[in-house]
Amino acid sequence: MNHKLNNHPTDCSSTAVVILNWNGSALLRRFLPSVISHTIATGARIVVADNGSTDDSLSLLERDFPEVEVMAFDRNYGFAEGYNRAIAAIDTTYAVLLNSDAATPEGWLQPLVEFMDSHSNAGACQPKILSAENPSVFEYAGAAGGYLDRNGYPYCRGRVFSTIEADRGQYDDTAEVMWASGAALMVRRKAYLDTGGLDKIFFAHMEEIDLCWRMRLRGWKVYAVGNSSVHHLGGGSLPASDPKKTYLNFRNNLLMLHRNLPDRVRRKRLIVRRLLDAVAWLRYAATMQWADAAAIIRAHRDYRKMKAGLTDINGSGADLLRSTPEAKKNVLAAYYLRGKHTFRSIIQS
């Protein structure tokens, strides 16, 4: 259920909605009108940070969307560094990292601002992420807020592996989560900058999970706000069947665990993950998905090369993978062995 505008709407002038664009004029034409229509009146700024586009994005923005501020970079800095530069340059209290393939319904922003204003310990939050193609179901990228299980596998309220739930109001509450979706990620700008922002080492996939984990290690909390929603197209960067997606998911998960786990448990947890990844490799090989099997081998090889360049930020600190009931679950066993395919069935098992 969305928060509807009333006679005394929330002033959102403390917020900048930042959309990163690279050669995405078609997406801007399709999705930006809804963002403008349902955001400008709240007082929030809309900023398109353009990553050196060579299509007609800049001329389109100047001609058709004069309400939007444009931050034109000299080249493509990538997803993480592009957002880091944009957020460093604005001066608002909050920023929403909004994907260029997201549509925003009426009243989407006010509940997020109200929540952050009233929760000074919140470093980040997200709305419900629904499918742009079918808004009655959740979208894969974050659904209604995410967690990591005991082995570091991400799962969401509304999405577990490839099982996506219909939105029947079951996640309209506000909940503390471990990570919030990068498709529509509201951050407290101070928390974002103090944490170091998104890490460009990830290139794509799981960079927002890593960010939220680092925020939580510094004492900030992360939430899903259920009375706000956006509609996300998703799948624009890499389709699920692309072996590069397999590579990035496996590599980045290892990098994230290595950096954020405390020293005393890191080695043991990573040994378990290597064993589980070996099982995944056998599954791909058994079904003759050779490109995906090779992607797992490359992921582990490159993780070993890249881990030396990671900053150890946790040391002997908190083990967040054992800190909550959601983090103590074994999602692989629940999903594949016990047939628990929804968030609530897993949590209640």
DOMARBA-316388 format. One record per residue (C-alpha): residue in three letters; x, y, z. Coordinates in steps of 0.2 Angstrom, whole numbers, plus 5000, padded with zeros to 4 digits. Layout:
N
  aa   px   py   pz
 ALA    X    Y    Z
...
//
This chain:
349
  aa   px   py   pz
 MET 5000 5000 5000
 ASN 5007 5017 4995
 HIS 5008 5032 5005
 LYS 4996 5045 4997
 LEU 4998 5063 4996
 ASN 4988 5073 5008
 ASN 4984 5091 5013
 HIS 5001 5092 5022
 PRO 5013 5082 5011
 THR 5030 5078 5018
 ASP 5044 5091 5013
 CYS 5057 5080 5004
 SER 5069 5095 5000
 SER 5082 5086 5010
 THR 5083 5072 4997
 ALA 5091 5070 4980
 VAL 5085 5056 4968
 VAL 5100 5052 4958
 ILE 5099 5042 4942
 LEU 5115 5035 4934
 ASN 5114 5035 4915
 TRP 5125 5028 4902
 ASN 5118 5028 4884
 GLY 5101 5025 4891
 SER 5091 5037 4882
 ALA 5077 5024 4879
 LEU 5075 5020 4897
 LEU 5075 5039 4901
 ARG 5061 5041 4889
 ARG 5051 5027 4896
 PHE 5054 5029 4915
 LEU 5059 5047 4919
 PRO 5042 5055 4916
 SER 5035 5045 4931
 VAL 5049 5050 4942
 ILE 5047 5068 4938
 SER 5028 5067 4940
 HIS 5028 5059 4957
 THR 5044 5067 4964
 ILE 5046 5085 4959
 ALA 5031 5091 4969
 THR 5038 5084 4985
 GLY 5052 5096 4984
 ALA 5066 5083 4981
 ARG 5079 5086 4968
 ILE 5081 5074 4953
 VAL 5099 5072 4947
 VAL 5104 5062 4932
 ALA 5122 5058 4933
 ASP 5128 5054 4915
 ASN 5143 5043 4913
 GLY 5150 5050 4897
 SER 5135 5044 4886
 THR 5138 5044 4867
 ASP 5120 5043 4863
 ASP 5107 5057 4863
 SER 5104 5056 4882
 LEU 5111 5074 4886
 SER 5101 5082 4872
 LEU 5086 5072 4877
 LEU 5087 5078 4895
 GLU 5090 5096 4890
 ARG 5076 5096 4877
 ASP 5062 5086 4886
 PHE 5066 5086 4904
 PRO 5072 5103 4909
 GLU 5066 5100 4927
 VAL 5080 5088 4930
 GLU 5098 5093 4935
 VAL 5111 5085 4925
 MET 5128 5080 4931
 ALA 5139 5076 4915
 PHE 5154 5066 4918
 ASP 5169 5066 4906
 ARG 5169 5048 4904
 ASN 5161 5031 4910
 TYR 5166 5029 4928
 GLY 5155 5013 4930
 PHE 5141 5010 4942
 ALA 5150 5012 4959
 GLU 5162 5026 4955
 GLY 5148 5035 4945
 TYR 5137 5035 4960
 ASN 5151 5039 4972
 ARG 5155 5055 4962
 ALA 5137 5060 4961
 ILE 5133 5058 4979
 ALA 5149 5067 4985
 ALA 5144 5082 4974
 ILE 5127 5085 4981
 ASP 5123 5093 4997
 THR 5107 5085 5003
 THR 5104 5074 5019
 TYR 5098 5059 5009
 ALA 5101 5052 4992
 VAL 5091 5039 4983
 LEU 5101 5028 4971
 LEU 5087 5025 4958
 ASN 5090 5014 4943
 SER 5086 5021 4926
 ASP 5074 5007 4923
 ALA 5063 5011 4938
 ALA 5046 5019 4938
 THR 5039 5028 4954
 PRO 5021 5028 4958
 GLU 5012 5043 4967
 GLY 5018 5044 4985
 TRP 5033 5033 4984
 LEU 5046 5045 4992
 GLN 5037 5053 5007
 PRO 5037 5037 5017
 LEU 5056 5034 5015
 VAL 5060 5052 5020
 GLU 5048 5051 5035
 PHE 5056 5035 5040
 MET 5074 5041 5039
 ASP 5069 5057 5048
 SER 5062 5048 5063
 HIS 5076 5035 5064
 SER 5092 5043 5066
 ASN 5101 5026 5067
 ALA 5096 5021 5049
 GLY 5110 5022 5036
 ALA 5099 5015 5022
 CYS 5082 5009 5017
 GLN 5072 5003 5002
 PRO 5054 5003 4996
 LYS 5046 4987 4990
 ILE 5053 4983 4973
 LEU 5039 4977 4962
 SER 5040 4971 4944
 ALA 5038 4985 4931
 GLU 5030 4972 4919
 ASN 5019 4964 4932
 PRO 5017 4975 4947
 SER 5007 4962 4957
 VAL 5023 4952 4960
 PHE 5040 4957 4967
 GLU 5055 4960 4956
 TYR 5071 4949 4958
 ALA 5083 4963 4963
 GLY 5079 4965 4981
 ALA 5060 4962 4983
 ALA 5055 4968 5000
 GLY 5073 4968 5008
 GLY 5087 4956 5009
 TYR 5097 4945 5021
 LEU 5112 4933 5020
 ASP 5111 4916 5027
 ARG 5124 4907 5037
 ASN 5135 4903 5022
 GLY 5133 4921 5014
 TYR 5119 4917 5001
 PRO 5108 4932 4998
 TYR 5089 4929 5000
 CYS 5074 4942 5001
 ARG 5057 4944 5008
 GLY 5048 4940 4993
 ARG 5061 4931 4983
 VAL 5072 4916 4987
 PHE 5083 4910 4973
 SER 5072 4910 4957
 THR 5056 4909 4967
 ILE 5047 4926 4966
 GLU 5031 4929 4977
 ALA 5016 4939 4972
 ASP 5013 4955 4982
 ARG 4998 4951 4994
 GLY 5003 4964 5007
 GLN 5013 4951 5017
 TYR 5028 4963 5017
 ASP 5019 4979 5020
 ASP 5027 4981 5037
 THR 5044 4990 5040
 ALA 5058 4978 5044
 GLU 5076 4979 5049
 VAL 5086 4969 5035
 MET 5104 4965 5032
 TRP 5104 4973 5015
 ALA 5093 4985 5004
 SER 5092 4984 4985
 GLY 5102 4995 4974
 ALA 5087 4997 4962
 ALA 5080 5010 4974
 LEU 5092 5013 4988
 MET 5089 5028 5000
 VAL 5105 5032 5010
 ARG 5109 5044 5023
 ARG 5123 5054 5014
 LYS 5134 5055 5029
 ALA 5133 5036 5032
 TYR 5137 5033 5013
 LEU 5152 5044 5013
 ASP 5159 5039 5029
 THR 5157 5020 5024
 GLY 5167 5024 5008
 GLY 5152 5022 4996
 LEU 5150 5008 4983
 ASP 5166 4998 4980
 LYS 5171 4998 4961
 ILE 5180 4982 4963
 PHE 5164 4973 4962
 PHE 5160 4980 4944
 ALA 5142 4973 4946
 HIS 5131 4963 4957
 MET 5132 4963 4976
 GLU 5140 4980 4978
 GLU 5125 4986 4988
 ILE 5125 4971 4999
 ASP 5143 4975 5003
 LEU 5139 4993 5006
 CYS 5125 4989 5018
 TRP 5136 4976 5027
 ARG 5150 4989 5030
 MET 5137 5002 5036
 ARG 5130 4989 5049
 LEU 5148 4985 5055
 ARG 5149 5004 5058
 GLY 5133 5004 5069
 TRP 5121 5010 5056
 LYS 5105 5000 5053
 VAL 5096 4995 5036
 TYR 5078 4994 5034
 ALA 5064 4990 5021
 VAL 5050 5002 5022
 GLY 5034 4993 5016
 ASN 5022 5007 5013
 SER 5032 5013 4999
 SER 5036 5004 4982
 VAL 5044 5007 4965
 HIS 5042 4997 4949
 HIS 5058 4990 4942
 LEU 5061 4982 4925
 GLY 5077 4973 4930
 GLY 5088 4962 4920
 GLY 5095 4976 4909
 SER 5114 4973 4913
 LEU 5116 4954 4912
 PRO 5102 4941 4909
 ALA 5101 4927 4921
 SER 5108 4915 4908
 ASP 5124 4924 4905
 PRO 5139 4915 4912
 LYS 5147 4932 4916
 LYS 5133 4934 4929
 THR 5138 4917 4936
 TYR 5156 4923 4937
 LEU 5152 4940 4945
 ASN 5140 4932 4958
 PHE 5152 4919 4963
 ARG 5167 4930 4963
 ASN 5159 4945 4972
 ASN 5151 4934 4985
 LEU 5169 4928 4990
 LEU 5176 4945 4990
 MET 5162 4951 5001
 LEU 5164 4937 5014
 HIS 5182 4939 5014
 ARG 5182 4958 5018
 ASN 5167 4958 5030
 LEU 5169 4943 5041
 PRO 5179 4944 5057
 ASP 5196 4936 5056
 ARG 5192 4922 5069
 VAL 5179 4914 5057
 ARG 5184 4920 5040
 ARG 5195 4905 5035
 LYS 5182 4892 5041
 ARG 5167 4900 5032
 LEU 5177 4902 5016
 ILE 5182 4884 5016
 VAL 5163 4879 5018
 ARG 5159 4891 5003
 ARG 5172 4883 4992
 LEU 5165 4866 4996
 LEU 5147 4872 4992
 ASP 5154 4881 4976
 ALA 5162 4864 4971
 VAL 5144 4856 4972
 ALA 5138 4870 4961
 TRP 5151 4867 4949
 LEU 5147 4848 4948
 ARG 5129 4853 4945
 TYR 5133 4864 4930
 ALA 5145 4850 4924
 ALA 5132 4837 4926
 THR 5119 4847 4915
 MET 5133 4851 4903
 GLN 5132 4870 4906
 TRP 5151 4871 4903
 ALA 5152 4890 4902
 ASP 5144 4892 4919
 ALA 5155 4878 4926
 ALA 5170 4887 4919
 ALA 5164 4904 4926
 ILE 5165 4897 4944
 ILE 5183 4891 4941
 ARG 5187 4909 4935
 ALA 5178 4917 4950
 HIS 5188 4907 4962
 ARG 5204 4910 4953
 ASP 5201 4929 4952
 TYR 5196 4930 4970
 ARG 5212 4923 4975
 LYS 5221 4936 4965
 MET 5210 4951 4971
 LYS 5208 4947 4990
 ALA 5225 4954 4994
 GLY 5219 4971 4988
 LEU 5204 4971 5000
 THR 5204 4982 5016
 ASP 5201 4972 5031
 ILE 5188 4982 5040
 ASN 5181 4969 5053
 GLY 5196 4962 5061
 SER 5190 4953 5077
 GLY 5173 4962 5077
 ALA 5155 4957 5075
 ASP 5150 4941 5065
 LEU 5134 4947 5057
 LEU 5131 4930 5048
 ARG 5127 4923 5065
 SER 5119 4938 5073
 THR 5100 4936 5069
 PRO 5088 4922 5066
 GLU 5088 4926 5047
 ALA 5107 4925 5046
 LYS 5108 4908 5055
 LYS 5097 4899 5042
 ASN 5104 4887 5029
 VAL 5095 4893 5014
 LEU 5102 4880 5002
 ALA 5096 4866 5013
 ALA 5079 4874 5016
 TYR 5076 4877 4998
 TYR 5083 4862 4989
 LEU 5081 4848 5002
 ARG 5066 4853 5012
 GLY 5056 4862 4999
 LYS 5055 4879 5008
 HIS 5053 4891 4994
 THR 5047 4907 5002
 PHE 5055 4918 5015
 ARG 5042 4915 5028
 SER 5043 4896 5026
 ILE 5061 4897 5028
 ILE 5061 4908 5044
 GLN 5047 4897 5052
 SER 5056 4881 5048
//
